[in-house]
Amino acid sequence: MANPTTPPNNAEKNAQKFFKKAEQSDTLAKRTRKKEKSDHAAKTAKLRGLRLAKETVDKAEADKQAAEKSEAMTDAQREKQRKRASVVKPPARIRMTY
């Protein structure tokens, strides 16, 4: 009986070499794809972190500006009310047409 690890003729030897080489290249391609995938995932995670940090800063700045605006509006409204209270308008005239 023939030993399964060593092929008996040259054609089978060549086929075994071809399959072994193809298997090695497949393994190398899988490693390469896995590395590229992990690099892409790391890049995506980094960009997501930067985006979230920027959004946090932008939100804090917008909240600060909104608070300043509401405070300024409140002061302006108070000033307007003081002016209204000090100025007494005469009653409106009613025009009568005959």
Secondary structure as UniProt FT lines:
FT   TURN            4..5
FT   HELIX           10..86
//
